[in-house]
């Protein structure tokens, strides 16, 4: 499961750090290649993701949502 996270908040860096702490460093990707792959869309305009999350458990999904909210 992947969760794309769009840039909507000025505190994105803090959220990415919190996701890395809650999940695992390798479960949070913000490199250019990953962002480019997940930024593709058929919409006329769409926000680019800041990072992509790869949670592997229900608890990790819950943690990711807590950080996002």
VMD Tcl script that builds the backbone (N, CA, C; Angstrom):
set m [mol new atoms 207]
animate dup $m
set s [atomselect $m all]
$s set {name element resname resid chain x y z} {
  {N N UNK 1 A 0.847 -1.165 0.000}
  {CA C UNK 1 A 0.000 0.000 0.000}
  {C C UNK 1 A 0.892 1.227 0.000}
  {N N UNK 2 A 0.565 2.195 -0.850}
  {CA C UNK 2 A 1.294 3.458 -0.860}
  {C C UNK 2 A 0.323 4.573 -0.511}
  {N N UNK 3 A 0.806 5.546 0.192}
  {CA C UNK 3 A 0.013 6.724 0.510}
  {C C UNK 3 A 0.774 7.938 0.017}
  {N N UNK 4 A 0.280 8.587 -1.007}
  {CA C UNK 4 A 0.899 9.813 -1.490}
  {C C UNK 4 A 0.469 10.973 -0.622}
  {N N UNK 5 A 1.381 11.813 -0.302}
  {CA C UNK 5 A 1.102 12.941 0.572}
  {C C UNK 5 A 1.382 14.219 -0.191}
  {N N UNK 6 A 0.339 15.023 -0.439}
  {CA C UNK 6 A 0.489 16.246 -1.226}
  {C C UNK 6 A 0.983 17.404 -0.374}
  {N N UNK 7 A 1.684 18.322 -1.017}
  {CA C UNK 7 A 2.166 19.533 -0.336}
  {C C UNK 7 A 0.977 20.452 -0.078}
  {N N UNK 8 A 0.601 20.598 1.179}
  {CA C UNK 8 A -0.503 21.483 1.531}
  {C C UNK 8 A -0.181 22.316 2.755}
  {N N UNK 9 A 0.892 22.027 3.420}
  {CA C UNK 9 A 1.170 22.658 4.698}
  {C C UNK 9 A 2.610 23.145 4.702}
  {N N UNK 10 A 2.850 24.262 5.353}
  {CA C UNK 10 A 4.203 24.785 5.425}
  {C C UNK 10 A 5.095 23.938 6.328}
  {N N UNK 11 A 4.528 23.040 7.113}
  {CA C UNK 11 A 5.293 22.196 8.028}
  {C C UNK 11 A 5.484 20.788 7.467}
  {N N UNK 12 A 5.643 20.686 6.159}
  {CA C UNK 12 A 5.796 19.385 5.524}
  {C C UNK 12 A 7.041 18.674 6.031}
  {N N UNK 13 A 8.136 19.400 6.202}
  {CA C UNK 13 A 9.374 18.788 6.696}
  {C C UNK 13 A 9.191 18.134 8.052}
  {N N UNK 14 A 8.437 18.787 8.924}
  {CA C UNK 14 A 8.158 18.211 10.238}
  {C C UNK 14 A 7.314 16.959 10.142}
  {N N UNK 15 A 6.352 16.966 9.219}
  {CA C UNK 15 A 5.497 15.796 9.023}
  {C C UNK 15 A 6.313 14.631 8.472}
  {N N UNK 16 A 7.194 14.907 7.517}
  {CA C UNK 16 A 8.021 13.842 6.946}
  {C C UNK 16 A 8.904 13.231 8.031}
  {N N UNK 17 A 9.476 14.063 8.875}
  {CA C UNK 17 A 10.300 13.555 9.982}
  {C C UNK 17 A 9.459 12.704 10.937}
  {N N UNK 18 A 8.239 13.135 11.219}
  {CA C UNK 18 A 7.355 12.380 12.110}
  {C C UNK 18 A 6.964 11.045 11.487}
  {N N UNK 19 A 6.707 11.033 10.169}
  {CA C UNK 19 A 6.389 9.766 9.499}
  {C C UNK 19 A 7.580 8.819 9.539}
  {N N UNK 20 A 8.783 9.347 9.341}
  {CA C UNK 20 A 9.974 8.488 9.403}
  {C C UNK 20 A 10.128 7.889 10.810}
  {N N UNK 21 A 9.809 8.658 11.818}
  {CA C UNK 21 A 9.894 8.155 13.188}
  {C C UNK 21 A 8.797 7.125 13.470}
  {N N UNK 22 A 7.602 7.348 12.940}
  {CA C UNK 22 A 6.465 6.467 13.206}
  {C C UNK 22 A 6.523 5.186 12.378}
  {N N UNK 23 A 7.033 5.283 11.165}
  {CA C UNK 23 A 7.101 4.107 10.290}
  {C C UNK 23 A 8.537 3.585 10.352}
  {N N UNK 24 A 9.229 3.763 9.294}
  {CA C UNK 24 A 10.656 3.434 9.223}
  {C C UNK 24 A 11.226 4.345 8.156}
  {N N UNK 25 A 12.493 4.642 8.261}
  {CA C UNK 25 A 13.106 5.569 7.301}
  {C C UNK 25 A 12.879 5.118 5.869}
  {N N UNK 26 A 12.982 3.813 5.609}
  {CA C UNK 26 A 12.803 3.324 4.241}
  {C C UNK 26 A 11.338 3.222 3.823}
  {N N UNK 27 A 10.405 3.509 4.722}
  {CA C UNK 27 A 8.979 3.478 4.394}
  {C C UNK 27 A 8.462 4.859 3.998}
  {N N UNK 28 A 9.342 5.852 3.989}
  {CA C UNK 28 A 8.983 7.216 3.619}
  {C C UNK 28 A 9.946 7.647 2.523}
  {N N UNK 29 A 9.427 7.824 1.311}
  {CA C UNK 29 A 10.278 8.184 0.175}
  {C C UNK 29 A 9.966 9.610 -0.262}
  {N N UNK 30 A 11.020 10.421 -0.370}
  {CA C UNK 30 A 10.828 11.782 -0.880}
  {C C UNK 30 A 11.882 12.136 -1.923}
  {N N UNK 31 A 12.475 11.094 -2.514}
  {CA C UNK 31 A 13.464 11.330 -3.564}
  {C C UNK 31 A 12.768 11.727 -4.867}
  {N N UNK 32 A 13.492 12.367 -5.745}
  {CA C UNK 32 A 12.927 12.906 -6.984}
  {C C UNK 32 A 12.290 11.826 -7.852}
  {N N UNK 33 A 12.913 10.665 -7.949}
  {CA C UNK 33 A 12.374 9.593 -8.793}
  {C C UNK 33 A 11.006 9.126 -8.299}
  {N N UNK 34 A 10.873 8.921 -6.997}
  {CA C UNK 34 A 9.595 8.484 -6.430}
  {C C UNK 34 A 8.535 9.568 -6.595}
  {N N UNK 35 A 8.898 10.811 -6.299}
  {CA C UNK 35 A 7.943 11.919 -6.432}
  {C C UNK 35 A 7.461 12.022 -7.869}
  {N N UNK 36 A 8.373 11.926 -8.821}
  {CA C UNK 36 A 7.999 12.018 -10.234}
  {C C UNK 36 A 7.041 10.888 -10.627}
  {N N UNK 37 A 7.317 9.679 -10.159}
  {CA C UNK 37 A 6.466 8.540 -10.489}
  {C C UNK 37 A 5.039 8.734 -9.954}
  {N N UNK 38 A 4.908 9.229 -8.737}
  {CA C UNK 38 A 3.591 9.384 -8.125}
  {C C UNK 38 A 2.931 10.722 -8.441}
  {N N UNK 39 A 3.639 11.619 -9.090}
  {CA C UNK 39 A 3.068 12.918 -9.460}
  {C C UNK 39 A 2.287 12.844 -10.765}
  {N N UNK 40 A 2.415 11.762 -11.482}
  {CA C UNK 40 A 1.690 11.623 -12.748}
  {C C UNK 40 A 0.194 11.535 -12.497}
  {N N UNK 41 A -0.549 12.243 -13.317}
  {CA C UNK 41 A -2.000 12.271 -13.167}
  {C C UNK 41 A -2.651 12.594 -14.500}
  {N N UNK 42 A -3.913 12.304 -14.616}
  {CA C UNK 42 A -4.663 12.674 -15.814}
  {C C UNK 42 A -5.457 13.957 -15.588}
  {N N UNK 43 A -5.353 14.509 -14.401}
  {CA C UNK 43 A -6.054 15.751 -14.095}
  {C C UNK 43 A -5.333 16.928 -14.746}
  {N N UNK 44 A -6.101 17.963 -15.061}
  {CA C UNK 44 A -5.508 19.164 -15.653}
  {C C UNK 44 A -4.520 19.811 -14.673}
  {N N UNK 45 A -4.903 19.892 -13.426}
  {CA C UNK 45 A -4.039 20.445 -12.382}
  {C C UNK 45 A -4.156 19.567 -11.147}
  {N N UNK 46 A -3.014 19.268 -10.556}
  {CA C UNK 46 A -3.020 18.464 -9.337}
  {C C UNK 46 A -1.766 18.795 -8.536}
  {N N UNK 47 A -1.865 18.766 -7.218}
  {CA C UNK 47 A -0.672 19.030 -6.403}
  {C C UNK 47 A 0.314 17.872 -6.519}
  {N N UNK 48 A 1.604 18.196 -6.439}
  {CA C UNK 48 A 2.649 17.159 -6.430}
  {C C UNK 48 A 2.792 16.652 -5.001}
  {N N UNK 49 A 3.015 15.375 -4.841}
  {CA C UNK 49 A 3.218 14.855 -3.481}
  {C C UNK 49 A 4.556 15.328 -2.913}
  {N N UNK 50 A 4.605 15.482 -1.633}
  {CA C UNK 50 A 5.847 15.812 -0.937}
  {C C UNK 50 A 6.643 14.555 -0.647}
  {N N UNK 51 A 5.912 13.477 -0.428}
  {CA C UNK 51 A 6.540 12.193 -0.164}
  {C C UNK 51 A 5.518 11.100 -0.414}
  {N N UNK 52 A 5.985 9.875 -0.396}
  {CA C UNK 52 A 5.106 8.718 -0.541}
  {C C UNK 52 A 5.390 7.802 0.640}
  {N N UNK 53 A 4.320 7.357 1.285}
  {CA C UNK 53 A 4.448 6.490 2.455}
  {C C UNK 53 A 4.139 5.052 2.057}
  {N N UNK 54 A 4.885 4.127 2.625}
  {CA C UNK 54 A 4.684 2.704 2.380}
  {C C UNK 54 A 4.465 1.981 3.709}
  {N N UNK 55 A 3.320 2.199 4.355}
  {CA C UNK 55 A 3.058 1.495 5.609}
  {C C UNK 55 A 2.811 0.012 5.321}
  {N N UNK 56 A 3.191 -0.840 6.254}
  {CA C UNK 56 A 3.020 -2.284 6.048}
  {C C UNK 56 A 2.074 -2.931 7.059}
  {N N UNK 57 A 1.651 -2.169 8.053}
  {CA C UNK 57 A 0.736 -2.714 9.061}
  {C C UNK 57 A -0.411 -1.732 9.295}
  {N N UNK 58 A -1.454 -2.236 9.889}
  {CA C UNK 58 A -2.581 -1.379 10.259}
  {C C UNK 58 A -2.124 -0.287 11.217}
  {N N UNK 59 A -1.257 -0.637 12.145}
  {CA C UNK 59 A -0.771 0.335 13.115}
  {C C UNK 59 A 0.028 1.450 12.425}
  {N N UNK 60 A 0.799 1.101 11.418}
  {CA C UNK 60 A 1.551 2.122 10.692}
  {C C UNK 60 A 0.616 3.049 9.914}
  {N N UNK 61 A -0.439 2.502 9.340}
  {CA C UNK 61 A -1.425 3.349 8.651}
  {C C UNK 61 A -2.056 4.303 9.653}
  {N N UNK 62 A -2.420 3.801 10.838}
  {CA C UNK 62 A -3.003 4.652 11.872}
  {C C UNK 62 A -2.037 5.750 12.276}
  {N N UNK 63 A -0.783 5.415 12.445}
  {CA C UNK 63 A 0.232 6.422 12.808}
  {C C UNK 63 A 0.379 7.473 11.715}
  {N N UNK 64 A 0.383 7.029 10.474}
  {CA C UNK 64 A 0.510 7.967 9.347}
  {C C UNK 64 A -0.663 8.943 9.317}
  {N N UNK 65 A -1.851 8.443 9.559}
  {CA C UNK 65 A -3.039 9.305 9.553}
  {C C UNK 65 A -2.989 10.273 10.735}
  {N N UNK 66 A -2.525 9.816 11.892}
  {CA C UNK 66 A -2.402 10.712 13.059}
  {C C UNK 66 A -1.469 11.878 12.753}
  {N N UNK 67 A -0.341 11.592 12.116}
  {CA C UNK 67 A 0.598 12.663 11.761}
  {C C UNK 67 A -0.060 13.623 10.769}
  {N N UNK 68 A -0.778 13.079 9.808}
  {CA C UNK 68 A -1.413 13.911 8.779}
  {C C UNK 68 A -2.519 14.804 9.342}
  {N N UNK 69 A -3.147 14.351 10.399}
  {CA C UNK 69 A -4.250 15.140 10.945}
  {C C UNK 69 A -3.713 16.082 11.956}
}
mol reanalyze $m
mol bondsrecalc $m
mol representation Tube
mol addrep $m
